[in-house]
């Protein structure tokens, strides 16, 4: 029981690492939440600080989800639980990390939207479906230049891909992972509600490939 509690706490703290906020303070001595879209995520860092900082923040945010699922959970629990139930605790660690990213304890519980960290979580759980979702994300961003639309589309595609994998392959996706994918898609849509309003109104910011300006 103590190992499980430790896993949840550590996963939350890892997810809480305020990557975008630190990048703003270290590179320009600003609070990234007071610039651009006001979001403490990789896309806003790209807009305000440039593409190198944005890519760096995105990779670290993905590691914040991948690390607790792929490495920390087996490290803490593999000696005390059956291996066929390990994924339950990986899901728990992933949820804690995503919550940490969105509601970081290190910055007044105001973090990012959870897309990068959620991607890292599922890279640790179901890598191939995540890569398919990332491909859709890239196609939509390149063709429409709306990062928010790409993020939501990729999130919605993930549970669909998991269902297709269950139907057409013998590599069955555990039901709790499918439920997590559905809940994360709903969460990501919820955290993008302002973007949805702007998309409907035609006022959503577009990503510029020729400068550091873009929008999510």
N, C-alpha and C positions, 0 to 999 in steps of 0.2 A: 504493500500500500504506500509506503514512504517513497519507493522508487517511482511509482506512478505519479504521485504528487510532485516529486522533484522534476519528473519529465515535463509535466504541465507548466510548472513555474519557469524552468529553463527555456522551454520552447516559446513561452510568452515573452520572456526577456530578450531572447534572440530576435523574435519578430518585432519587438519594440525598438530595436536599434534604429535611430532616426536618420537613416542614410541621407535622404534629400535635405533635411534640415541642417545636418552637419556639413554637407557639401556647400550649401549656401553660406554658412557662417565661415567655413574655412577658405573658400575661393573668393567670395565677395563681401564677407562680413555682413550678410543680410539674412533676414528670416524669409525663406522661400515662400512661406505662406502669406506674405504680404506683397507678393509680386506675381505677375502673370495671372494664372487662373486661381491662385491661392491654395492650390493643392500641393501637399508634400509628397509628390510622386515623381517618377522618372521623366514623364512627359513635360511637366512644368520645369524641371531642372533643364531639360533639353532646350526649352524655350528661353529660359532666363540666363542659364550659364553656358549653354553650348552643347554640341552633340557628344563631345568626349565625356563631359561630366554626366550627361544623361545616360549614356551607355554604361558608364561605371556604376551609377546608382541603380540602374535596372538589373545589372548582373548581381550586385550585392543583395538587392531585394529578393531576387530569385533564390539566392543561396540561403537567405533567411528562412525560406520555406523548405528547401531541399535538405539542408543540413539536419534539422530536427527529425525529419521523416526517415532519411536514408542512413544516417549515422548515429544520431543521439539515441533514438528509440532502441535499436538493437544493442547498443553499448550498455544502456541502463537495464534492459529487461530480458535480453536473450537467455540469461542464465536462470531466470525465475518463472518464465511462462513458456507454454507450448508454441513452437514456431508457426504453426498454422493459425494461431490467433494473434500473431504479431501485428498484422495489418490494422486490427482494431485500435491498438495503441499508437500506431503511425498516424491514423486518422485523428486521434485525440491530439497528438503533438502538432499536426498540421493545422487543426482548428485553432489551437492556442497561438501558434505563430502568426496566423492571419489576423486574429484578434489583436495581437500585439502590434502588428503593422498599422492597422486601421485606428486603434485606440492605444497609442504608445504612451506608456507611463512616464517616459522621459521628456515628453513635450506637451503636457497638459491634456493628454488623451486626444490629441488632434494629429492624426497621421495621414497616410495615403489612402488610396481606394482599394488596395488589396490585390490588384491584378498581378503584379510581378511576384509577390510572395505566394499567391495561390498557384501560379504557374510552376514555381519551384516545388511546392507541395506535390503536385500531380506528376512532375517529372520524377519524383521519388517513388510514386505509387504506380502510375500508368504512363510511361514515357512516350510510347508510340501515339496514342490518342492525343496527347498534349502537342506533339510535333505537328499533327494534322491540324489542330486548332491554331497553332502558331502560323502555319502556312496560310490559313484563311485570314488570320489577322493581318499578315503582311500584304496579301492580295488586296484586301479592302483598304488598308492604309495607303498603299501605292496608287490605287485607282481613284479613291475618293478624297484622300488626305485627311480623313477624319479618324483620329486615333481612338476616340471614344467609341465610335461605331465599330471599329475593328476589335476593340477590347470586348465589347458586349457580344458581338457575333462569335468570336472565338470561345467565349465562356458558354454560350448557348450550344455551340456545336459539340463541346466536350461530352456532355451526357448522351447526346445523340450518337456520337462515335462509340461510346462505351456500350450502348445498347446494341448497335450494329455488330460490335466485336463479340458480344454474347451470342447473338443469333447466328453468325456466320463462321465463327471459329470455335475451337475446343478450349481456348485459353479464356476461361470464364472469369469475368470481372465480379468480385464479391459485391453483393447487394449493398452493403454499407458504403462502399466506395462510390457506387452509382448515386446513392442518396446524397452523399457529400457533394458530388459534382453538380447535382440539381440545386442544392441549397446554395452552393457557391455562385452558380449562375444567377440565382435570384438576388444574392447579396451584391454581386457586382453591378447588376442592373439597378438595384436600390441606391448604391453609392454613386451611380451616374445619373441620378434623376434630373439634376440641373442640366447635364449635357443633353438628355433626351428632350427637355423643353427647348433648348437652343437649336437642336437638330430640327425639331418640328417648326420652329419659328424662322429657320434659315440663318441663324446668327451664331452658330457654332464655329469656333476657330478651326482653321485648317492648318495642317502641318506643312511648313515650307521646307522643301528639300535644298533650298539655296541659301538658307540662313538658319539661325538658331531659334526661329520663331515657329510655334506650332501650338496645338491645343488639345487638351483633354480636360 
